[in-house]
């Protein structure tokens, strides 16, 4: 490890021991220098190369769309770095909490923190005081930058999280729109970026915490570039002419990659939506004419019902949950776009299994993207083909938890165990089955909930669905489906029987849902994932 630039060594000391890291492979093929500040690569180098006047990040608005150029974003980010150092006394290695919806100003803050040698800890806009308190205490955060509209919950969190000494609110980046902007107005627009090591942590991304307290995953400056140089060149082949758009929060690594790192790596632009519902996303695609969309399978399915023109798209990236074949085929039929499925994780930073459009096998997640390796292993840790097992992955990025004993659960023999059950076929394609803790064992049969969901989604009455196992005295567990029906359907016993018979005719009969409950909407996290534990608790 090269010498760190950090005088605050909290993150360095909280890294797991080297012998608990996963194997990091193919790094030498990238040729990254030992000294690297990722913000200078994603932002400053474009300006130095004469690309400063090109559009970079924007947003639609009631008073017209806003689009900052690379030069305009650079000026704001450099001023923010000055504010952090000169007014907040930030020292290299300190963590900075970011809290905002997806806005250009959030991107400027993110880059400003990196330029100043800080470590970004971004929070979802929907998080409440208790969750923010946990992050602040866990990461020992002293400084926060917060959109003025979201400061209430953060103020509540500060009552218990006394580590957070300084919070600057911001608005839309214009003078006097927030405390941060007022300080920026008197700060220089050129900042000498901190000379960080490629292995200095620059991001702590917290997992969703669905299986206990959220885990802080630490990523280096080098890691942010690595994910830009693996999945996107192989599967997207984006150029500076592309325009990205999507729904994931920038606090979610799926969103930060797809809406910030990936476009900026190639000098492209991105359109950010503060309220990216499927309706708003479809409308923005029609009006802003983006070429690459980043969102969830549910959003792609719902956008088709909005009546908007999606014809500008050439790619759609789908992740966050498995992409049902019915959704893939419906989107292809209506738009001609072959949705690119992918699986990633907060621990791995971004997508590590996917396919370029010409290699897509509908229903399969794909193959390992270049520079990554994947296999399915049995309970003894041996590779298996053609049978269900645990997914193991390694590549140039990998899991490094923030001072957490669960590091030993995620990393085994140098491989990252993602917690997903998969089947690898003889052609090297990977087929998602379920989360390993979501496999349903009923009367001795192993049943993957997503397979039942995919079958149900083929029925015209079903708008959305989720399948879980619920306790049963006779069978141990039974398959239960929670279904959001299309508006014109009558949700009665007749529809239940119709759906059950449909599943029996579509997949093996023993997998059919023995119980069905109709809901107005499925419970989801801020990142769009179905909260299956909530459904299991309903019984």
N, C-alpha and C positions, 0 to 999 in steps of 0.2 A: 504494500500500500504506500503510495507516495505521500509526502508530507501534507498534512491538512492545513487549510487556511483558517481553521476555526479556533478562535480564542475561547469561545463557549463550547466545551467538549461534551455536552449532555448527550447529543445523538451518537457521537463516536463511542462513548462509554456504554451506551445502551444497546449497541449492536450485539447480536449473539456471537459467541466465540466462533472463530473461523472454521473449526471442525464441525460446526452445526450448520454452516451455510450449504446450500445446494451446490452441485457442480455448475460452474459458469463456463459455458463452452462457446467456441467460435468467436470470442471477443477479439482475438488478434486479427481477424479478417476485416474488421471495421477500420482499423488504423487510427482509433481515437487517441489524441495526445494525452499525456499524463496530467497536464493542467488544462482544465476545461470548465467554463461557465456556460451552461446550456443556453442562457438567455442571450448571450452575445451571438451564438450560432443561429438561433431561431429569429433574431430580430436585427441586431447590429450589422451582421454580415450582409444581409440583403440591402441595407442602406449603403454600406461601403461599396457594394457591387453595382450601384446605380439603380437599384430597384425601389428606392425610397418613395417615389411618387405612385407606386402601385397600390391598389386597394388591399387592405389587410383584414380589418374587423369592423363589422357594422351591425346595425339593428334597425328594423322597421319602427316607425313611430307615428303618433297621431299628427305630428307636424312635419311629416316627411321622414324618409329614411336617413340614417346617419351612417357614414362609412369613413373610418379613419384610414389613412395611408400608413405604410410602414414607417415613414418618417414621423408622422403625427403620433403614432403609437410609441415610437422610440422616445420622442420628447417627453411624453407623459410618464413613461416607465422610468426614465432617468431622473425626472424630477421627484418621483415617488421614492426612488432609492435615496436621493438626498434627504428627503423628509425623514425617512427611517433612520438614517445615520445621524443627521444633524439635529433633529428635533426629538427623536425618540431614543437616541443614544444606543441604537441597535448595534450589536457587535456580531461579527461573522460566527455563524453557528446557532444563533438564537432563532427560536420558532416564532412565526407570525401567523395569527389566526386570520383567515379571510372569510367573510360572510356576505353573500350577495346572490341575487339571481344571475342568470347568464346575461351579462352586459359587457360592452367594450371596456368599461372602467375596471371590471373585475380582472380582465386579461391584463390590463396595464398594471394593476396591483400585483398580480401573480409574478409578472416579469420584473417588476421593481424589487420585489423581495429577493428574487434570485440574483439580480445584479448586485444587491447590497450584501450578498453572502448569507442571506437568511434561509430558513427552512420553512417552506409553505405547509400550513395545515389548513386546508379548505373545508368548510362545513356546508352541509346541505341547507338550503333556505328553510326547509320545513322542520329542522331540528328545534327541539325545545330546550329550555334552560337546563334541565337535568342532564341532557345529552351533551350540551355544550360545556357544562361544568366538568363532566368526565374527561372530555378531550383536553380542556385547559389544564386540569390538574395532572393528567397522565403525561402530557407533553411539556409540562412546565412552561406555559406560554405567558410572556409578559406583555406583548404588544398585539393589538388587534386592529384590523381595518374592516369597517362594516358599512354596508349600504345603510343610509340613514333610515330607510323604511323598515329595516329588520333589526333595529338596535334594541327593541324592547326585551326580547328573550335573552339577549346577551347581557343586558343590564341586570336582569334577574340572576343570571348565572354568576355574575361578579360578586354577588352577596356571599356565596360560599367559596367561589374560586378566586381567592384573594391574590393568586399569582398574577392575574391579569391587571396590570397597573395602568396601562395606557390604551385607550380606544379612540381612534379617529374615524369619524363618519365621513362618507363621501356621497356624491350625487352622480351626475351624468358626465363628470369630467370637465365641465365648463367652469370658469372662474366663479367663485362665491356659491357654488352649488352644494358645498359641504366643507367641513373643517379641513379635510385633507387637501381639497382644491385650493383653499385659501393659503395654506402653507406652500403648496406647489407653486403658486403664483410668484413667490419671492425666492424660489430655488432655481439654480442653474439647470439648463436642459441637457447638460453633458455630465455624465458620471463615470468615473473610472471603475469598471466592474471589478469586484473582488476576484483575485486570482485563485479561484478554488481548484481543488484537486478533482479529477474525474470521479474519484471515489468518495468525495464528500457528500453526505446525505443532503438532498435539497427538497425532499418531499416526505411528509408523513401522511399517508392515506389511511383513514380508519375504515375497517370493514363494517358491514351493516349490523353486526352484533346479533344476528338471529339465533346463534347457538351459545349465547352467553355474552359477557362483556366484549365490546368491540376491540379488535386487535389493531394496533398501529403498525402499518407496514412501511418500512423505510426504503427509499429509492435514491440512487445516486444521480448526479448530473449526467453521467454516462448512460444510465438506464433510460432516461427520457429520449436520448437520441437513438438508442438501440431499438426501441419499439417503433420509432419512425422509419428505421432502415430495414425492418423485417417484413411485417404484414403489408404495409401500404405499397411498396414497390412491386411486390409480387401480385397482389390482388386488386389494387386500385389503379396503379400506374398514373397517379395524379400529376398534373402539370400546374404551372403558375396561372393558367387560364381557368382552372376549376374554381367553383364556388361551393363551399360546404354549408350544410344546414343540418339541424337535428334537435333532439329533445333532451338528451341526458344532461344533468347538471354538471358544471365544470368542476364541482367538488368530487365527482365520480370519475375514476380514471378512464372509463369508457368514453365519457364526455370530454375530458381534457384532451385525450388523444385525438378523438375524431373531430373535435371542433376547434382545437388550438394547436397542438403539437404537429399533427399531420399536415394541415394546410400551410402552416408557417415553415415547415421543413422544406417545402418546394416553392415557397413564395406565392402561394394561392391565397384566397380570401375566404372569410366565413361570415355567415349571418347568424346572429344570436337572438333567441327569443326568450323573453322573460317568462312568458306563460305558454309553454310549448305543448298544449293539448293537441291531440290529433287534428281537431278542427282548425286550430290556429296554425299548426304546422302545414297542413294542406293548403291553406289560404296563402301562407308565406311562400310556399313553393310556386304557386301560380303567379304571385306578384314579383318575387325576387329572382326567379328563374335560376335556382342553384342546380348544380350538376351532380352532387354527391350528398346523399341523405344518411344520417346516422340516428337510428332510433330502434325501438323494440318491435318484436313481431306483432304485438297487440296494436301498436300505433299504425303499422303498415296496413293491417287488416281494416282498422277503423277509418283510415284516410280514404280508402276506396269508396266509402259511403258518403263522402262529403261533397261530391260533385265538382271538385276543383281540377284544374288542368295540371297534371303531374309530368307533362311531357318533356320538361327540361332535364329530367334526371337521366343520367347514364349509369349510375351505380346507387345501390341502397345497401348499407351495412346493417346487419341485424345481429344483435347480441343482447345480453342481459337475461335471456331465457331462450329455450330451444325454439327453433323456427319450425312450426308445423308445415307439413308438406302442402296442406290445403291452402295456407296463407301464401306460400311460395308460388303455387300454381295460379292462384287468383290474381296476385300482383303481376305476374308475368303476362297473364291473359289481358289484363286491363292496360298495362303500361309498356309491355315489351322488355321490362327490366328484370334481370335474373338476380334476385336478392342474394347477397353474399352473407351466408351464415358464418358465425365465428364464436369461439369460446375463449374467454380470457379470465383473469381473476385479479383482484386487487393485489394479491401477493406477487403475481407475475407481471403486473402493471397493465398489460393489454393483451390483445388476441394472439394466441399461439397455435390454434388449429383453425383452418379456414380453407377456402378454395378460390382461385380466380374464376371469373364467369365461365370460361371454356371448360373447366374441370369440375363444375358443380354436379353432384349427384343428389337430386332432391331427396330430402329427409336425412341426409348425412351432414354432419358438421364439416367434414372435409378431411384434409391431411395436415400434418404439421407444417406450418409455414417455414420458410427457409431460415436456417440457423437454429431451429428448435427441433427437438426429438421428443417423441411421445410413444408410450406403450400402455397396454392394459395388463395388469398383473393380478394374480390370484392371491389367496390369503398367505401363501408362502413367499410372496414377492417375485414369483416367476412369471415371465411373459406368457400370455395366452392369446390365441387368435380364434375368433368365432364363438367366444363365450363371454358372458358378463364378468367384469372385474373392475378393479379400481384404476382410474386414470393416473398415470405418472408422467411428468413432463420435466424437461430441463432445456436450458438455452442460455442466451446471454443475460437474461434477467432471472430473478428468483426470489424466494421468500427470505426476508430478514425482518423478523418481528422486533418491535420496540420492547426490549427487556421483558420477554414473555415466555414462560415454560412451554407454551403450546408450539414453539418452534420445533420441538422434537416430535410433534405429531404431524406437522405438515411436511417436514423434510425427512426422508428415509433413504439411506444409502446413496445420498447425493441427488436424489430425485424429489421433485415437488409433488406431493399427493394432494390433488385439488379437491377431493371430496366428491368427485363425480363418478358415477357408474357408467361404463362405456362398453361397447363391443367394437373390436377392430376386425374388419373383414380381410379376406385374402388379398385384396387389392390395396390395402393400406388406408382405406377410408374408415373414419371413426364415427360410430353411431351412438348418439346419446340415449341413455336409458332413464336415469334419474339421478338426483343427488343420492349418495350412498346411504344417507339416513332417511331417504324417502322411498326406498324399495319396499313394496308391500308384499308380505308373506301371508298368503291366504290358503288355508288347508294344504300346506306344503308346497304350493306353487309360488314362484317368484314373479311378481307382476310389476312392471315399470309404469308408474302413473302417467308419464308423458306419452307413452304409446296409446293408452286409453284416451287421453286428451286429443291426440291427433285423430283417432277414429271418430270421436264425437264431433270434432270440428268439421268433418266432412258432411255432417247433416245440416240441411238448410235452416233448421230451427235454432241452431246454436250460434250465438254471437261470440261468446267467450266461455271458458270453462277451466276448472282445475280439479284434479283428482288426488285424493289422499286415502290412506288406510285408517279405518276406525276400528276399535276393539269389537270383537264378536265372540260370544261364549263358545259357539260351535266351531268356528273356523279360525279362531285366534284374531284375525282381522278380516275385514271385507273391504272391497273397493267402493268408495263413495265419491260421487261426482257432484260438484257444485257448478251450476250452469246459469249463465246469463242468456236468456232466450231473446230472440229477435222480437221486436215490439209487437208484431201482429200475431204472435203465437199465444195460445191459451195454455197456461202452465198447469196441467192437471194430470191425473193418473194415466190418462190415455197417452199423453206425450211421454210420460215416464216409460211406459211399456214400449212405445214406439222407439225411443232412444236405446233402450236396453236390447231390443231385438236387432236394431241397426248395428250396434257394436258387435253382437254375436255373429252377424253375417260378415263383418269387416275384418275382425281379428279372431284369435282363438276364443271360443265361447266362454271358457273359464275366467277370462279377463273382464267380463262385462261388469258394469257398476251395479251392485246389488242394492244400492241406495242412491237416490238422486234428490238433491235439494236445489230449488231455484232461488237465485239471489238477484237483486237489482244491479249489483256490481261486486267484483272480487276485491278483497282487501289486498292492497299493494303497498310496497315501500316507496320512498321518495324517488328511487331509481327505476320503478316500474315492475319490480319483481313481485310475484304472488307471495303473500305471507301464508304459507301452507300451515304453519303452526297455529295461526288463528283459526283456520278451517278445521284442523284436527281437534282443537279445543271445543269447537261447536259440537263435535261428536256425530 
